[in-house]
Amino acid sequence: MDLSFNLKDLTISIAILTGLLTFLIYWFTFKSEKLQFHFKNKYGEDKGHVNFILFTRYLGGIVWVFCLF
């Protein structure tokens, strides 16, 4: 059994690790009670919740794009 690591394996590994990293950043940001509290205090209950969700989605996308380069 050949367990050597070639360029194709590296490409696949980087893609998987990038996806995992961006998901973890998104997940921990989304679960942050301090950040939720900040948005609710700044914008009110309903608008703060909507802005918080949009913020976490945009953050996940931005981090993902930066990880690609």
Order of alpha helices (4+ residues) and beta strands (2+ residues): alpha-alpha-alpha
